[in-house]
């Protein structure tokens, strides 16, 4: 898809396009040093898309996957302004690479982009204590069933609003089977908590954990998370974690992760 750039100062500019970058290696240097698995998913062509100010030698680019948009390179007003228009979005978390990108987002979107904070978790492959995670899985309360995400559960989660994000970024089960992994706790045959891959990349996943509201504060998210991490380690995948709030940070630390730093994002809403 191409976006034609606008005019400035009443003077028609030479035609210039904002376009999808199919040869993602062209944009990779713009994201260098950014430890974000969703960017890796886009650059590897597994999930998501990369857009830039031009296809051959971009100096500005965005990585779009699910509800997330990562803005890199030279700040570009058109990229920042047009990012939310993709796929009929009504919500987007915009992550600026630096303060200059943040200024552009604020200038383009004003009050429609609410500044907030997320919490980065360190990526430490050898940090997990398998015995503790296994003990958590074995502590599943009576009356509950813990299952790996299979095709039946994948389709069921897609139908239920509270747990849709466990699988929503995957177009079908075949893609999930190749690049996803998940664990679901059932009560009376119905999902009540789950940990799954929000997205996948070559070598790992980005974790998403959700629990039905009436089943929260029972330790179910901890059990699901422990099972998912163990399954990732068994497969040789890294289970990456990025926290939306301090509750998520606390759960991550209980599972063995370590907090890294807070960072600013913008939640854009239509």
C-alpha positions as CSV (number, residue, x, y, z in Angstrom):
1,X,0.0,0.0,0.0
2,X,1.2,3.5,-0.8
3,X,0.3,6.8,0.9
4,X,0.9,9.9,-1.3
5,X,2.5,12.7,0.7
6,X,0.8,16.0,1.0
7,X,1.8,19.5,0.1
8,X,3.6,22.1,2.2
9,X,3.3,25.9,2.1
10,X,0.7,25.7,-0.7
11,X,3.5,24.4,-3.1
12,X,3.1,21.0,-4.7
13,X,6.0,18.7,-3.8
14,X,7.5,16.3,-6.2
15,X,5.5,13.0,-5.9
16,X,6.8,11.1,-3.0
17,X,5.2,8.0,-1.5
18,X,5.0,6.4,1.9
19,X,5.0,2.7,1.1
20,X,5.2,-0.7,2.5
21,X,8.8,-2.0,2.5
22,X,8.8,-5.5,1.3
23,X,12.6,-5.9,1.5
24,X,12.7,-5.2,5.2
25,X,16.5,-5.4,5.4
26,X,16.4,-1.9,3.9
27,X,14.8,-0.6,7.0
28,X,16.6,-2.8,9.6
29,X,19.4,-0.3,10.3
30,X,16.8,2.3,11.5
31,X,15.6,-0.1,14.3
32,X,19.2,-1.1,15.3
33,X,19.6,-1.6,19.0
34,X,15.9,-1.7,19.7
35,X,15.2,-4.8,21.7
36,X,11.6,-5.4,20.8
37,X,10.5,-8.7,19.5
38,X,7.5,-7.3,17.6
39,X,10.0,-5.3,15.5
40,X,11.9,-8.5,14.9
41,X,8.6,-10.1,13.8
42,X,8.1,-7.4,11.2
43,X,11.7,-7.3,10.0
44,X,11.7,-11.1,9.6
45,X,8.5,-11.2,7.6
46,X,6.8,-13.4,10.2
47,X,4.0,-11.0,11.2
48,X,3.3,-7.3,10.9
49,X,4.5,-4.8,8.3
50,X,7.2,-2.2,7.8
51,X,6.3,1.1,6.1
52,X,8.8,3.9,5.2
53,X,9.3,7.2,3.5
54,X,10.6,5.2,0.4
55,X,11.2,1.6,-0.4
56,X,14.9,1.6,-1.5
57,X,16.7,3.8,1.0
58,X,14.3,4.8,3.8
59,X,15.4,7.2,6.4
60,X,12.2,6.9,8.3
61,X,10.1,3.8,9.1
62,X,7.4,2.4,11.2
63,X,6.8,-1.2,12.3
64,X,3.1,-2.1,12.7
65,X,1.9,-5.2,14.4
66,X,-1.4,-5.6,16.1
67,X,-2.1,-2.6,18.4
68,X,1.6,-1.5,18.3
69,X,3.4,1.0,16.1
70,X,7.2,1.6,16.5
71,X,8.5,4.8,14.9
72,X,12.2,4.9,14.0
73,X,14.8,6.8,12.0
74,X,14.3,10.5,11.1
75,X,11.0,11.8,12.5
76,X,8.4,12.0,9.7
77,X,5.1,13.7,10.2
78,X,3.3,11.8,7.4
79,X,4.3,8.4,8.8
80,X,3.1,9.5,12.3
81,X,-0.1,10.9,11.0
82,X,-1.0,8.0,8.7
83,X,0.0,5.1,10.9
84,X,-3.5,4.7,12.6
85,X,-5.3,4.6,9.2
86,X,-4.1,1.1,8.5
87,X,-6.7,-1.7,8.6
88,X,-9.5,0.5,10.0
89,X,-7.9,0.8,13.4
90,X,-9.6,2.6,16.3
91,X,-6.8,2.1,18.8
92,X,-3.0,2.1,18.5
93,X,0.0,2.2,20.9
94,X,2.6,4.4,19.3
95,X,6.1,3.9,20.6
96,X,8.6,6.7,19.7
97,X,12.2,5.8,19.2
98,X,13.2,9.1,20.8
99,X,11.9,12.5,22.0
100,X,11.8,14.0,18.6
101,X,9.4,11.3,17.4
102,X,7.4,11.9,20.6
103,X,7.1,15.6,19.6
104,X,5.9,14.7,16.1
105,X,3.2,12.3,17.6
106,X,1.9,15.0,19.9
107,X,1.9,17.6,17.1
108,X,0.1,15.3,14.7
109,X,-2.5,13.8,17.0
110,X,-2.9,16.2,19.9
111,X,-5.3,14.9,22.6
112,X,-6.2,11.8,20.6
113,X,-2.8,10.4,21.5
114,X,-2.7,10.0,25.3
115,X,0.8,9.8,26.8
116,X,1.3,7.0,29.2
117,X,4.0,4.6,30.5
118,X,4.9,1.0,29.8
119,X,7.5,-1.1,31.5
120,X,10.3,-3.0,29.8
121,X,11.4,-6.3,31.1
122,X,15.0,-7.5,30.7
123,X,15.6,-10.2,28.1
124,X,17.6,-12.8,30.0
125,X,17.5,-16.3,28.5
126,X,19.1,-18.1,31.4
127,X,17.1,-16.5,34.2
128,X,14.2,-19.0,34.6
129,X,14.0,-21.4,37.5
130,X,12.4,-24.5,36.0
131,X,11.7,-26.3,39.3
132,X,9.7,-23.3,40.6
133,X,7.8,-23.0,37.4
134,X,7.0,-26.7,37.3
135,X,5.8,-26.5,41.0
136,X,3.5,-23.7,40.0
137,X,2.0,-25.8,37.2
138,X,1.5,-28.7,39.5
139,X,-0.3,-26.4,42.0
140,X,-3.3,-26.0,39.7
141,X,-6.4,-26.0,42.0
142,X,-8.9,-28.9,41.9
143,X,-11.7,-28.4,39.4
144,X,-9.5,-26.7,36.8
145,X,-7.9,-28.1,33.7
146,X,-4.7,-26.8,32.1
147,X,-4.3,-27.4,28.4
148,X,-2.0,-26.3,25.6
149,X,-3.5,-24.1,23.0
150,X,-4.8,-26.4,20.3
151,X,-6.9,-25.6,17.2
152,X,-10.2,-26.0,19.1
153,X,-9.1,-23.6,21.8
154,X,-7.6,-21.3,19.3
155,X,-11.0,-20.9,17.5
156,X,-12.8,-20.6,20.9
157,X,-10.5,-17.9,22.1
158,X,-11.1,-15.9,18.9
159,X,-14.8,-15.9,19.7
160,X,-14.5,-14.6,23.3
161,X,-13.8,-10.9,23.8
162,X,-11.8,-11.1,27.0
163,X,-9.3,-13.7,25.6
164,X,-9.3,-12.7,21.9
165,X,-5.8,-11.1,22.2
166,X,-4.3,-14.5,23.1
167,X,-4.6,-15.4,19.4
168,X,-6.0,-12.4,17.5
169,X,-2.8,-11.5,15.7
170,X,-2.7,-14.8,13.9
171,X,-4.6,-15.1,10.7
172,X,-5.3,-18.8,11.2
173,X,-4.3,-21.8,13.3
174,X,-1.6,-22.9,10.8
175,X,0.3,-19.6,11.4
176,X,-0.2,-20.0,15.1
177,X,1.1,-23.6,15.1
178,X,4.2,-22.4,13.3
179,X,4.9,-19.2,15.3
180,X,2.8,-19.3,18.4
181,X,2.4,-21.2,21.7
182,X,-0.1,-21.0,24.5
183,X,-1.6,-22.5,27.7
184,X,-5.3,-22.2,28.7
185,X,-7.0,-23.0,32.0
186,X,-10.5,-24.3,31.7
187,X,-13.3,-24.4,34.3
188,X,-16.4,-26.5,33.3
189,X,-15.0,-26.6,29.8
190,X,-14.8,-22.9,29.4
191,X,-11.5,-20.8,29.2
192,X,-11.0,-18.7,32.4
193,X,-7.3,-17.8,32.0
194,X,-4.6,-18.0,29.4
195,X,-1.1,-17.2,28.5
196,X,-0.2,-17.2,24.8
197,X,1.8,-15.5,22.1
198,X,0.6,-12.0,21.2
199,X,3.1,-12.3,18.4
200,X,5.9,-14.6,17.2
201,X,9.3,-14.2,15.7
202,X,12.1,-16.5,14.7
203,X,13.3,-17.8,18.0
204,X,10.5,-16.8,20.4
205,X,7.2,-15.1,21.2
206,X,5.9,-12.0,22.9
207,X,3.7,-13.1,25.8
208,X,0.1,-12.1,26.3
209,X,-1.7,-13.1,29.6
210,X,-5.4,-12.6,30.3
211,X,-7.8,-13.9,32.9
212,X,-11.6,-13.6,32.9
213,X,-12.6,-10.9,35.4
214,X,-14.5,-13.1,37.8
215,X,-11.5,-15.5,38.0
216,X,-8.8,-13.0,38.8
217,X,-6.7,-12.9,42.0
218,X,-6.6,-16.7,42.2
219,X,-3.1,-17.3,40.9
220,X,-4.3,-18.6,37.5
221,X,-2.3,-16.2,35.4
222,X,0.8,-17.3,37.3
223,X,0.1,-20.9,36.5
224,X,-0.6,-20.2,32.8
225,X,2.5,-18.1,32.6
226,X,4.7,-20.8,34.2
227,X,3.4,-23.4,31.8
228,X,3.9,-21.2,28.7
229,X,7.5,-20.4,29.8
230,X,8.3,-24.1,30.3
231,X,6.9,-25.0,26.9
232,X,8.9,-22.2,25.3
233,X,12.1,-23.4,26.9
234,X,11.4,-26.9,25.8
235,X,11.1,-25.7,22.2
236,X,14.2,-23.5,22.5
237,X,12.2,-20.3,22.2
238,X,12.5,-17.1,24.2
239,X,9.3,-15.9,26.0
240,X,9.6,-12.1,25.8
241,X,7.6,-10.0,28.2
242,X,6.7,-6.3,28.1
243,X,4.4,-5.0,30.9
244,X,1.4,-2.7,30.5
245,X,1.2,-1.9,34.2
246,X,2.9,-2.6,37.6
247,X,0.7,-5.6,38.2
248,X,2.2,-7.1,35.0
249,X,5.7,-6.2,36.2
250,X,5.0,-8.0,39.6
251,X,3.7,-11.1,37.8
252,X,6.8,-11.1,35.5
253,X,9.1,-10.9,38.5
254,X,7.3,-13.7,40.2
255,X,7.9,-15.9,37.1
256,X,11.6,-15.0,37.2
257,X,12.0,-12.0,35.0
258,X,13.7,-8.7,36.1
259,X,12.4,-5.2,35.5
260,X,14.5,-3.0,33.2
261,X,13.0,0.5,32.8
262,X,9.8,2.5,32.2
263,X,9.3,4.2,28.8
264,X,6.8,6.5,27.3
265,X,4.2,5.5,24.7
266,X,1.1,7.2,23.2
267,X,-2.3,5.5,23.1
268,X,-4.0,6.8,20.1
269,X,-7.8,6.4,20.0
270,X,-10.3,7.2,17.2
